[in-house]
Every structure is written in C-alpha cells, then in structure tokens.
C-alpha cells in the first residue's frame, strides 16, 4: 500500500487523517447563522479550530529524561496539502504530534505504543498556511518533553478553481468535508478528485493522468482510501490511499457507478453486451445496460445481470438503457438500478435475479400526486419505501421540463401506487442536463449536486422538511463541473489509526 515512500517502515507508520477538533467551534452569530456574500461566516469566524494559538499551551517537564532527534518534515509530492513527518526518540516513547496552522487547523495524532522511530502522515492542511508541528516524547516515567517545528504549506496549484461559499450556517449544517470529482471543460487538466471544507477551501486532492479528463467519474470512500472509476476518463478503476499511493487498479469496461459491495468485491455498470431476439434483430442490434461483480483477487467478473434479458423498451433506439446508478435496498437482498433513457428505476431481486418491477414513466406504479422524474440520476433510499431521485429534467419533448429538481417518491409495492412527498428546486431554477447527485446526510439534511459542464456548478445542503432551508451552498466557477459529491461526516473513520 505504501510502496515508494522510501525510508518509511510499515511497522512504524501511523497513517491518520487530519482530525478536526470542534468543527466550527469559533463563535458565530447568535443563532448560528451566517450571512450570504463576501463574508459567509457573519462575524469573521473561520476554520475548524479547537482553540486559538493563545489557548494552546504545552509545558515540558524539566525532569524529563528523553530526547527527540532526526526530525523530518517532507511535503507529499502527490498532494502538497499533506506531509510525511518522521522523528526518533530515546528512550522509546508513544507517538505524539499536534499540528496548528493559525486559528484554522488544530490536528492531533496519537499512538500509545512505545517506539524509538515515529512516522506520521499529516493531511487536510490548507494551502499557503504557516503551521507549527509540536512533537512530544515521554520518558519511562511518563514525563513529557515537547518541541515545536515550523512548516509552511505550499500554495495550491494555480489551476484549482476558486470555490465561493454563498451560504454557510455552521451550527445547522452537517459538519465535515465534501469529496467530489472535478471536471475541467477545457480538457487541459487530468482526472481530479478533491475535497473541500465547509468554507470551500481545498483540503485534499488527487490527480490521475489521462488522455481525457473524464466526466462521469464516480468517487467513493472505502476502507483503503478513495475508489475512483468513470466514463470516458481513459483510466482504469482504482483505489488510492489518502497519501496518493495506488492501492489497487484493474482494467475493465465500466461507466457511471462503481462501489465496494463487500471486501474484495466491486459492483459496477457496463454496457457491452448485445441483445438477442426478434425485436432486437429487427432493430439491427443495440447494446444493453448491465451490472457486474468483479472479484479483486481473482481479477475476473463473477456475476453479471443484463437488462435486455428481461426487459424490452417501448422503443428501441441507440443508448436506449443508459444505466447510471446501482443502489441496494435497505432491508432486502435487492437492487434498484436507474435507467436514464427509460426515465425509470428497476428493482432486481438478487435471490432470483428476476426484474420485479419498474417505477417511473411507462412503469408498473400509478403516481397519485406530483410529476414523474425525467432523465434522472442518483436514486437514494430515504426510508424503506421512499427514494430520493435527482431529476435532471429535459429540454425536448415528449417530457419537456427545463429545470432540475430533487423529488422524494413514496411507493407501495402491494397496491402499486406512488406519490411525490417532497420536492426541492434551486432558487433560481437550474437546468443540469447530464450530471447530478443527491445524498441524505446523517443529520437528516439533503446534499444536492447541481453539476454543469459549461456553467457554474452548485453543491447545496438543504433541510429535509417543508421549509427546505439552504444551510450551505458552494459554487464552482464556469468551466468546472461535478458529477457526484459525498459528505464525509467523520473523515478519521475512513482512514483509521494504525
């Protein structure tokens, strides 16, 4: 996993994500709200600090019989917002490192195992920040000695877009970082995966060289780091750890959606299977959408499911299926798949491998209130019988509606009825014809990705109620698109402490 790190020894390596203590602990306005515009923090509070420099005091014990030597602070060449830190202690000591970057960052790294060699991977720094790395060591009597080392983070590469925060209500939003893919519409930059904090500052990124910048790159957090795979990106599906090291990659044809369904097994969408039968033969052969499970150890597909084996659309045209999402049912051994060009979601029983029903236009359910979704993306269950859908809309007939929204559909598969129970539209309306995502957060809010290629893209957190209050909104400038995003509620859990 860490091949190529050089002098690092795996037995001594402590990989931890920069844990932000007291997210938004700086005082904000009376009700926790922030204002829109140039100062989204209201009173000037910024960052994820647990206290200012003046609140932070560590005193060495003058009787401590321990020394610290060989201190090395090295910028990560794969990501300048992270660094490799090494030092020695005599005698063996627990690992202790605090990182302070003004009032913006306070990160702590601990390992109680005593060792004479120490190695820590520090991430989630802020570009161009002046930081103090405080290293501690304890003698055999647990008397501590501390010393400070200065470190300046390099500026971000100039090509990174500036993220504007229109709304930030720190005490009401779901705290954490937001991970997403960046699409450069000029096609000058490679595939980029990035993570921002609630103030819109980049805190992590990873670049993947490619002949094409890609578009529908799915990005997922997995125990080993970040899983990346996409459409037209010209890269193999891969997992990279948080230091940027390649953990795994393999070559198979996939698009739109890839996830780790169990250790060592990936599920993904593909579309290279031909359909057979009289209807398809008359249509002169078209590709179908398909699902596959890939065994990472065997390096082979171990299960497949092809849509046209069980479904024939009302009209057979090129790209008739355009599958773009796979979602497990919450309490059933079943999958929900999204077919954009059929304006429908399909349920697959994993025990029988049969297609059970279709919900959407031309489907099996009667919609008793609201309007069906069109050319949708990213369904996600909000309850056992409720699903959120990112409804892209459509500028052409027969289902013309030139704005994008999120709808929540409640369905009853006994009576085969459904209804729209919640809907959210951006103000003003946005139309996002090809990209987008919706996620339900643990605090109950909804994270919506209004991804656009040649116009600004919006990441919006909105309350999941009748008020539909926007509590956070980030905007990427024209020319930078986003396909999907995910909020990391506790990034430390994604990496762990070894």
PyMOL commands that set and color helices and strands:
alter all, ss='L'
color gray80, all
select helices_A, chain A and resi 10-12+53-55+278-282+307-309+340-342+491-495
alter helices_A, ss='H'
color red, helices_A
select strands_A, chain A and resi 13-15+67-75+83-101+105-122+130-138+144-152+163-168+177-184+191-196+202-208+218-222+225-229+237-240+246-250+255-262+265-274+287-295+300-306+323-328+334-339+344-349+354-360+366-367+377-383+386-391+405-412+417-425+437-440+446-450+457-462+470-476+480-481+485-488
alter strands_A, ss='S'
color yellow, strands_A
deselect
rebuild
show_as cartoon
